[in-house]
Amino acid sequence: MATKPTTPPPLQGPTAKEKKYDRQLRLWAASGQQALEDAHILLLNSSPGVVGVETLKNLILPGIGNYTIIDEEDVAEEDLGINFFLTDESLGKPRANETCKYLTELNPDVNGYPVRKSIHNFLENPNALDRYSLILFVASLTQSSKDLDRVTQHCLQNSIPLFYIHSIGLFSHFSVQLPDAFPIVDTHPDPVSTQDLRLLQPWSELQDFMKTKTSDLDALSDHEHGHVPYLILLLHFLEEWKSSHNGKPPSEYREKKEFKTLIESGARRNNPEGGEENFDEAAAAVLKSLNKPSLPSGLADIFAEATRRKAQADSANFWLVATAIQMFHADFDALPLPGALPDMKAQSHDYIQLQNIYKTKARRDMEEITKRIRAMEMVLQRATPVESKEIEAFCKGAAFVKLIRGRQLLFDVNTVPTDRAKALCEKLQDEDSSLPVYIAFLAYDAMCTDHLSSQAQQQQTEDPQQQQRRHDLSLGSLNTHADTVVTKLLAGAADAEDGIDDAHDQKAEIMARVEPILEELVRADGAELHNISALTGGMVAQEVIKVITKQYIPIDNTCVFDGIASKTGVFRI
């Protein structure tokens, strides 16, 4: 009896979620998307805070899990002109509720929670900040320095990333406070730079394959000769070179040039192309592929930190894997092989076989590292083992793992180390530097702390002439605070090793570049321009996503935007 033909099961198409987030999944994959959805962002807002709202907009669209807005104010007339997430019907209603309502419409999968409280009252609960994975603090005219200090210290003690954001007139800046040691495994380096062919440390399977393909190279047909993979050619000619150079590979530039000529001499020229592409590839790869592998400085820093920390039962998985890779490097004088191969001229079966050789070696290296991790887990009696996919990701990108040393946000120049003060002063001497924008914001924060709160209360009782006098006084006060900031920086720079001598002349030059920025901050009178805040919010959201997903490399640690010159600057403060 004939059997009935069966219909094959339908192919599983992408899920609704994969369709919705298709493009961004290509950037940070499912692991990054899950990290976003697990996050809960807190926005502390005591001003119109459009820059904070615009930041949230750019986090809600890609699917941040939860966000909370702290804002005690009702919607005022001036809010309607700059906050695009309010309508005329919002007037007089709680600003947090109205903003949250329209933000959530962007992505129904995101949960938004408005809280109508002042930042000070919100922080009276000692556990108020415990549930949040990242905090956005938008600077305002009336912010309390004590509240800011409390948030800063909480984030430091609990390893919570903090973003401090300023946007006034045509200028903006934001600073990032990361934990003391913030590791990033998936830095997404340039694919070309990640190639590790290990030609100077070939293993037996690779050597055997090379000998098989080149045992009688001259006897190969033109087609076969022109399709020998270039890395096999490099290994073959390396053997020939070492036989006449005391077993040593070419190391100096002159030797590599000679080695390149040796490879080119092996190409057949009596063909229609006048040469062979695989030999051209081999010659082009000499300078970048024949370098003795060295431990990258970033990874050396991670190894040193792992040694200092010593793996504990409650250590993060990252430090356990880092310790295992450090052991592997000590044993084999090499990092685990990534296992990826570049494109090359080759026959399909040869390329697949070569690919399998590299992948097998990469898996073997990973198994060696996994054994070390499992042994440590047993000794430390860890309840949850490190997942294999986490070990694999670290092994593949070990040479490019980044450890960012977070720094506490700077609000007082007295806390700047002398060497850092010197570096900042040297940057301030550059006429094209955007650092004067940051100096101006430091001065503005100091002035707000000292004067603006009390002056804002008096503004309603003043006539226009008094308001003009207050405005002039504010500009004079802002200049005074800026002068103090620059003076303290120069004093710190002078105390540094090989410190600066011409502090007086430098001060005049620096203040001349800072003063036009101060004038714009006073002219804006604390108000935001929507286009500047929208652009800044996009930049902040980009860095927030890097921090949450722990992919790509976030700025370290301050970014300023000059809307007049239309340029940005990034500085480590």
N, C-alpha and C positions, 0 to 999 in steps of 0.2 A: 504494500500500500504506500503510495507516494505521500511524502510529508508535505504539509502545507507550507508555502513560503512564509517566513515571518518578517514582519516589518521592523527594521532596526529602530531602536529607541531614538527619539528626537534629540538632536544636539542641545546641550544646555547653553542657552544664551545668557548674556549678561543680566544681572539682577537690576531691579529698578534703581537701587542705590548706586550700582556701578555705572548705569547710564547717566544718572544725575551728576555724578562727580567724576566722570570719565577723564577729563583733562587733568584735573589735579591729582588723580590717582597715578597718573603717569609721572608726576613730579615727586610725590612722597609716598606712594604705594599704600597698601592697605594698612600697614603698621602705623604710618603717619596719620592716616585718616582716623584710625581708632584712637590715637593719642589726642587728636582734636576733639573727638566726640566724648572723650572721658574728662576733658578739661572743664573747669568752672572759673570764668574770668570775673573779677570784681573791678568795677569802675567807680572810683571815688571822685565825686564831682561837686564842687561848691561854687562854680561859676557857670556861664552858659555852656562851657565845655564842649563846644562843637567838635574839637579835635578828638575828644574821647569818644563821642558818638560816631564819628566817621571811622575811627579805629574799629569800634564794634561792628559797624556795617560790613567792613572788609573781613571780619572774622565770622560773622553770621552767615554770609553767603557761602563760604566753603564748608560750613557745618560744624562750628564750635558747639560743644554739647550744651553748656549752660552759661548764662551771664547774669550778673546782678548790678543794678545801678543804684548808687547811694546819692540822693539829691533832695534837699529839703525845700527847694524853691518851687513856686508856681510859675507857669508860663507867662512871660511878660511880652509887651509889644516888641521889644528889641530882639527877643528870641525868634520871632517869626521871620525876621529878615535874614537870619544866618543859619538856623537849624532847619534843614529840609525834611526832618522827621517830625515836624509839628504843622498843624493847620490852624486856620482861623478859629475853628471850633475848640482848639486846645487852650485858647486864651483863658487864663485864670485857673486852669486845672493843674494838678501836680505834674511838674515837668518830667519826673522820673517815670510816672505811669504812662504819660502820653508818648514820650520818646520810646519807651519799651513796647508799647502797643504797635507803633508803626514799624519799628525795627524788626519785630518778630514776623511781620507779614512777608519779609524778604525770604524767610525759610521756616516753614511750619515745623520742621524737625528740631528746631532749636528752642530751648526753654529760656524765657527771660523773666527776671524777678525784680520789680521796682521796689525800692525802700525809701519812703519819704522821711528822711532823718538827716540831720547835719552830720558831717563826718565825726565831729567831736562826740555827739551823743551816741552815734553808732559804735564808736570805739570804747565807750564806757563798759560795754560787755567784754570781759577779758578774753572770751572765746570767739569774739566776733569774726576774726580773720581765719579761723582754723579750717574752714571748709573750702577755701579757695586755692586753686593751683597756680594762679598768676594774678598780679594786682596792677591796675593802671591808676596812677595818681595824677590828676590834671591840676596843674598849678593855677592859683587864682589870686586876686588882689587881697583877699581876706583870710587866706589859709593860715592855720595855726602851725607854727614851727614845732610845737610839742606834738601835735597830731602826726605831722610828717615824720618826726623822729621816732614816734612809737611804731608807725607802719614800717619804717626802715629797719628798726631793730628786730621787729617780729619776723620780717622776711629774711634777715641775716641768720637769726637763730633757728629758723625752720626751713632754710634752703628753698625759699619761695622766690621766684623771679619777680622783680619790681621794675616798672617803667614809670619814670617821672617825665611828664610832658608839658611843654610850654608852647603857646601860640599867641602872639600879639602882633597885630598889624601885619607887616610884610616879612616878619621873621618868626622862626620857630626853632625849637630844639627838643630833643628827648635823650634821656640817659637811661641806661640799662644796668640794673644791679643784679648780677647773677650770683649763685652760691660760690663759695671760695674755690671749689674745684668743680667745674661744669664740663663733663666729658661729652664729646659728640663722636659717635662711631661712623655714621653715614654722612660724610662731608661732601659727597658727590664731586670728587675730583675730575679733572679732565681725563677722559678714557685713555688718551695717548700716554699720559703720565703714569697710569696704573699698570702698564705692561711690565711684567716681571718674567723674563724668559729663562733666567737663571743659567745663562750660557757659560759663565765662568765656574759654576758649581753644578754641572750636569749629573743626574742620577743614572743608575745603571740602565733602566728601561729606555731613557732618552738616548744614551750612548749606543745601545744595541740597535735602536731604530736608525740612528745616523749611519752606523757601519753597514747596515743592510742596504740602505738607499745609495750609499756612495762607495761601496766596495770596489766597483769597477765603473767609475763615473764616466770615463772617456768612451766606454763601450755602449753607453746608453744611446737610444735613438734621439733624434733632434726633439721630438715631442716629449719624451721622458726627461731629457736633459733640461729642457726649458720649463719643466714643471716640478723640479725638486724644490721643496719648500725652502725659503731663504734662510730660515734659522738652522736648517740641516746643513745648508752650505756654509753658514758661519761656523758651525761646530766642526765640519770637515776641514775647513781651511785653518781653523784654530789648531787642530791637531798637527797639521803640516807646519804651521808657524812655530809651534812650541818645540817641534822636533829639531829645529835649527836655532832655537833661542833658549837653550838650557831649561826647557820645560815651562817657560814663563810666557804668559799672554802679552799682547801689546798693551802698554800702559800709558806711555806718554803720547802726546798729540802727534809727534813725528812718526812714532812707531805705528800708530793707528792709520796714518796716511799711507804708510808702506803696506800695511795689511789690507787696506782698501784696494790698493793697486794690485796686490796679489789676487784678490777675489775677482777683480775686473778682468785680469788676464786669463781667468778660467772660462769666461763666457765665449760662446761660439758666435762669430760675426758673419759667417758665410750663409746667412739666411735672409729672407726678404726683409725682415725687420732690422737687420744690421746689428743685432744684439739679442739679449735675453732679459726679459722683465724680471725674472726671479733673481738673476745676478745683480741687476740694478737695485732691487729691493735690499739684497744682502749688503751691497756696498753702502747704500744710504743709511743702513741701520748700525754701521760700525761704531760711530761716535756715541750713540745713545744706548747701545745694547751691550757694550763691552766695558762696563764700569763695575768695579768691585762694589757689591752692595754694602751700604753703611746704615747704621741705625739713625733714622730721622730724628732731628732734635726734639720734635714734638712728642714722639714716642718715648724718647729717652726721659723726657720730663714726666711722662705718665709712669714709666717704670720706677723712677725715683719716688714719685708720690705713692705708688703701690707698696714699695718697700717701707716707706715711712708709716703708712696706715696699717700694714700687716692685716691680712685677711682675717675677718672675724665672722662669727655666726650671723651677725646682722649686717654684714657688709653688702653694699649694692652689688648686683651681678657683674656690673662693669669691672669692679676691682678684682673680683675673683678671676674673670677671664684675662684681665691684664696681667695678673700674677702668673697665670699658667703660660701665657705667651712669653713672659719674661723668662720663665724656666726653660721653655722651648728654645728661645734664642741663646740662652747660656749653654745649652747642650749641643746645639747644632750650628751655632754662629750664623743663623739665618732666621728670617721671619717665615711664617707659614706661606706656602705658595698660593697666590690668588687663584690660579688655574685657568685664567682667561687667555685666549690667543687672539692676536690681531688678524685682520684679513691678509691674505697673501696669495700669490700665484702658485697653485698646486692642483693636483688631481684630487677629486672629491674623496676617494678612498684613503689617500695619504693624509689629507687634512683631517679627516674624521679620526684616523688612527692616532695622529699626533695630538689631536684634541683630547682623546681618551687618555693618552699618556699623561698629559698635564692635569686633567681632572682627577685621575687616579692618585697622582702625587698630592694634589690639593686635599683630597679626602683623607689620605693617609696622614698628612700633617695635622688635619683637623682632629682625627682620631687620637693622635698623640696628645694634643692639647686637651681634648675631652677627658682622657684618662687622668690627667693631672687635676682637672677640675673636679671630677668625681672623687678622687682621693682626698682632696681638700674638703669637699662637702661631707665626706664620711668622718674625717677627723673633727671638723667643726660641728658636726651633727646638725647640719642645715635641713630644715623640714622640706623646703621646696628646691628641687634641682634647677640649675640654669638650663633653659631650653636650648635644643640643638640649633635652632634657627638663629638664636642670639649669638651663639659661639661662631657659627658659620659667617655671620655678617661681620663680626670682629676680625676673623681670620682673613676674609677677603680684602678688607680695607685697613689692615693693621698699620701699614706704612703711612696712612693719611688720617688716622684718628687724631682728633684735636682736643686738647685740654685747655679750656679758657679759665683763667684765674680771675674770678669775679672780684670787684672792688666795691666798697661802700660808696653810695652816692655822696658827692661832694657839695656841701652847702656852705662850708667855711674854709677859706683859703689857708687858714692857720694849720689845717690838718694835712696839707699837701707836703709830701717828703721833698727834701731839697733837690734831689736828682730829678724828680718829676716837675718841680717848679722850674728848673733850668730848661728842661725839654719844652715846657709850655712857652716859656719866654722866647726860646729860639724860634718856635713856630709863630709866635706873635710878631716877630721881626719880618716875616714873609709878608710882603704887601698883598699877595693873592690869597692869604690864609683866611678862612672863615671863622677862626677861633675868636676874634673880637666879638662876634655875635654871642658866643657863650659867656664871655666876660660881662657883656651888657646884661644878660639874663641873671647872672650871679648878683650883679649890683641891683637889679630890679627886685629880686627876691629879698635882698637885705633891706631895701627901702620899704617894701611892703610890710615887712615885719616891724620896722621901726615907726612908720608914719601912716601908711595908707588906711589902716583900719580906723584910726581916730579921725582922719581927714574925711573919709567917706561919710561918717556920721554927721559932720559939720556941713557937708555940701549943700543940703537942702535949705539951710538958713543963710547962705551967702548970696549976695547979689552978684551980677555978672562981673563987676570989677573985682570983687573979692575972689571970685572963681578964677579970674585971669591971674591974680596975684598968687593964688594957690598953685595954679598950673606952672607958673614960673618957678615957684619955690620947689615944686616937685622935680623939675628939670635940674635945678641947682642941687637938690638933695641927691638925685640920681648920679649926677657928675661926681659929687663928693664920695658916694659909695663906690663908684667905679674907680676913682682915684685910689681909694683904700685897697680895693681888690688888687689893682695893678702894683701898688707899692709893696704889698705883702708878697706877691708872687716874685717880684724882683729881689726882695730881701732874701727870700728862700733860695732863689737862683744864685745869689751872691755867696751864700753860705755853702753851696754845693762844691764838690771837688772840681777844680778848674772852673770856678764860678765866673760870672760875668763881672766886668769892671765898670762899664759905662752905663750904670743903671739910670742916671739922671737923663741922659740923652735918649735912652730907650723908652723911658716912661713918656716923654713928650711925644715920641713917634707913635707909641701904642695908643695913647689917649686920643691922638688925632684921628686914628682909625675907629676908635670905639665911640666917640662923641656923636657922629651922624646916626649910629644905630640907637643910641640913647634918645636922640630927638624923635626918632620914629616910634619908639616904645611909648614915650610920653604923649606924642601926638595921637596915637591909637587909644590912649587912656585905658589900657587893659582889654580892649575889644579885639575880637577875632575877625579875620576876613575869611569867608567860607572857602574860597578857592585855596588859600594857604593851608587852612586846617584840613581840608579834604585831601590835599596832596600829602601833608604830614601824616594824617591818619592812615593813608595807604602805606607809607613807609614804616610806620610803627607796627601795623598789622603784619607786614611781611616779616619783620623781626620777631614778633610774637609767635608766628607760625614756626619759624626756625627753632625758637626756644622750646615750644611745646612738643613738636615732633622730634626734637633733637636730631635734626637733619640740616644740612648746609651749615654755614658758619655765620652766626649773628655778629653784629657790630660789637666792637669792644673799645669803648663802652658808651661814647657820646656822639650824637649826630646833630649837626646844625644845618638849617636851611636859610639861605639868603634869597628872599623873594625879589629883591631889587636886582641883584646880579644873576639871579636864577642859577644858583649853584649850591652844592652841599659840601660838607666837610665832616670827616670822621676822626675823632681823637680819643686817645686813651687818657682819661683824666684821673 
